[in-house]
Amino acid sequence: MPAGATAKAKGITANGIVAKINALRDSGIISTLTADASHQIRRDGNSIAHGDIGDQPVSDDDAAAILEFMDALLDEVFQRPAKLQRLKERHEERKQTSVPQLPPAPSGGPA
């Protein structure tokens, strides 16, 4: 599950996927909304794995929604912070290069 791998990548060592999702949320790595969606997908996956929903396969729409969620999770945790960091660095670089250099102060002493 992406949440488990994400937790590992972020150094979260909690046992079990429920604890990992909660730790990601509690540490601010993912939002409450993302944590709630992660738990729902986890519960649905458990139902499918254990045959609690009968013999019906996952619908194409549900599979597409799960893939879309996985993309959103990875964007929230990895891609968006990296993009924002690059924007911040570019801003800092522009700020550094646009500061005019002042000429050295005259010594003012006798020659």
N, C-alpha and C positions, 0 to 999 in steps of 0.2 A: 504494500500500500504506500502511496506517495507520502502520507503523513509520517509513517515510520521511518522512511529513508530521509525525509526532511529533518525529522527530530535528530537522527543520527548525525546528519551533516552539520547541524547546529549545536552539537555537543550535549544533547539531552539524553540522559541515561535512564530515565524512568522505565519501569517494567510494564509491559503491556501497552497496546495501542491506545486504550482509553486514557491512561496516564500520560502517554506521549502527546496526544492531541491536547489534553488539558494543560500540560507544561508549555507547549508551544503558545497556547492562548495566554496563559498566566504570565509568560515572560514577554508578551507583546510581539512575538514573532508573527503570529497570525491574529486576525480579528476574531471577535466572538462569532460573527456571522460565518466565517470560514470554519471555525471549530464546530459550530452547530451542523454545517453541511458535511463536514468530515465524519461526525458521529452518525449522521443519517445514512451516509453511504456505507459506513462500517456496519451499521445494523442491517441494512438491506443486503449487503454482501454476506453477512452471517446467515440471514434467512435463505438466501440462494444456496449457499454452501451446504447447509444442513437440511435442505429440502422442505423448509417450512412454508414455502409459497407454492408447492405443488410441482408439477412437471413443466410449467411454462418457462420458456427461455426468457432472458432479458430482452426487452424490446429494443429495436434500433434507436428509438428516441431516448430511452433510458441510458443505453450505452453511449450515445452521443453526449448526453447531459453529463455523464460521469467523466468522459474525456475532457469536456469543456471545463468542468470543475477542476480536474487535475491541472489543466493549463493555467487556470486562474490561481490555484494554490502556488504553483511554481513561480508564477509572475509576482505574486504578493511577497513571497519569501526571498526570491533570488533576483529576478530580473528588474523589478521596479526599484529596489534599493540601489542596485548597481547603476541604473540609469540616472537616478537622482544624485548619486555620488559623483558620476561623471559631469553632470551639470554643475554641481558645486565646485568641482575642481576647475572646470573651464572658467567659471566666474572668478575664482581666485586668481587664475593665471592672467585673465584680462585685467583684473584689478592691479596686479603686480606690474604688468607691462605698461599700463596707462598712467602710472604715477610719474609725474615729471621729476627729473633729477635736478636738484638744486646745485648751483655751482658752489665750489668750496668757499667758505668765508674768507675774506681777506685777513692777512695776518695782522695788519695794522701797526706793526712794530717798526722801529728805525732800521734803516738799511745799513 
